[in-house]
Amino acid sequence: MNSFLEKKMKLEVEYMVETLKMALKPIIEQGLTEYSHIDLTEKLGFSIEKVIYHEKTRDLTIITPDRPEKSSIIGKGGWVVGRLREELNVSSIHVDTYSDIIIRIYRMDLAMKRLEKIVQSTETIISLPLKNLQDLLRLRMDSLEQFNFFLDYGSDLELLKSNKILEHNQIRKDNISDDNKAIVALSGGVDSSFSLIVAKLMGFEPLAVTVDPGNIILPSYLKNNVENLSKSLNVPHKYIKVDMSSIVKDSIEGRIHPCGKCSKTIENTLLKYTKKSEIPFIIFGDFLATGSQSITSVDGFWRINLPAMLSATKGETKSLSSYFDIKSRGGYGCPLINEIHKMHPHMRRYSIQRILRETRAGVLEPGQALSLITRTL
């Protein structure tokens, strides 16, 4: 029975891949950058809203009307989209939905309105990086489905990677000021790395700060990412040691799930350091607290959740971070939580709840969430 089902599923995947290939290959071969409304209702039962192809990067974006059509194109375990990428010989395929794009643009619009009020209420010199963020938001809102950091900011990224100052670039024009300093919370993961790169790109003068609770929470490969990226971007970096022994002890004994208390300890440590340093901005790599809540006033300084403000995707943070050689292990969490999962299997459900929370918010794709949940189990 299992053999029959597997064979049936394989045939369904092959049919889906072949049908999509016949529809999409002419667009790529003709070098078209954009093609709207591909009706596949008779063959597959759905239509494609828009196809965008970047010939330079060989990246293909498929936009479906809603999530059911997106799930069909991705396929179980990503089988369909994976095979389709091979058949079309493209670098990557990103599948998005028109409905999700509308939500992301709406959230950015809320962030934009909040920024406008802040810029109007501050002195000109302190508002320059925020004005640059406004420009970036406008660019993404006007053409989110086509936006690509490597196309829209390619030359700037090349300069950053080669450790050169963007003196000629309008993004950085007249932006050097103590009032533009920002603490960037840098854990060494792709999300915080993305935030540091974009902060530098936008004209902030960042100080990367890493809270170090020890190797069981901050392993050596993340420290390597932190140090290499800071050096690559010519950004000063600082470690702050913290004692989380009680959190580790309670977790190992099965009394608590460590992630909540660990995150709160790191956050509070960074907020206290920012206030003590009298630096006007602190930037986190958080995806949640979107829209108007992505930038808030805290104890006399501004807190920015940069991926949330930009309605960025995990794919974007991973892609931009990879360009600066950030290594990702692809698993869930730190060595401590992985050990806790082995010692206390009931704790896995709390980790899964955290994964599902990001999935509901649209941060994680269902396939990404499934992969993380599988590793958690």
VENLIN-V90959 format. One line per field, one symbol per residue. ss: DSSP state (H for helix, E for strand, C for the rest). phi: phi as a letter, one per 40 degrees, with the letter a starting at -180 (. if undefined). Layout:
ss: ???
phi: ???
//
This chain:
ss: CHHHHHHHHHHHHHHHHHHHHHHHHHHHHCCCCEEEEEEEHHHHCEEEEEEEEECCCCEEEEEECCHHHHHHHHCHHHHHHHHHHHHHCCCEEEEEEHHHHHHHHHHHHHHHHHHHHHHHHCCHHHHHHHHHHHHHHHHHHHCCCCCCHHHHCHHHHHHHHCCCCCCCCHHHCCCCCHHHEEEEECCCCHHHHHHHHHHHHCCCEEEEEEEECCCCCCCHHHHHHHHHHHHHCCCEEEEEECCCHHHHHHHHCCCCCHHHHHHHHHHHHHHHHHHHHCCCEEEECCCCCCHHHHEEEECCEEEEEHHHHCCCCHHHHHHHHHHCCCCCCCCCCCHHHHHHHHHCHHHHHHHHHHHHHHHHCCCCCHHHHHHHHHHHC
phi: .cccccccccccccccccccccccccccccgccaabfbcbdccbgabbcabbbccccfbbbbbbcacdccccccgcggccccccdcccfbcabbbbbccccdcccccccccccccdcccccbcdcccdccccccccccccccaccbcadcccbdccccccccgbccccccdbdfccaccbcacbcbcgcccccdcccccccchcbcbcbbcbchccbbccccccddcccdcccfbcbacbcbcbdccccccccgcbcccccccccccccccccccccfccbbbbccccfcgcccbbcbfgbbbbccdcdcfcbccccccccccbgccbcgcbgcdcccccdccbdccccccccccccccccgcbcdccccccccccc
//
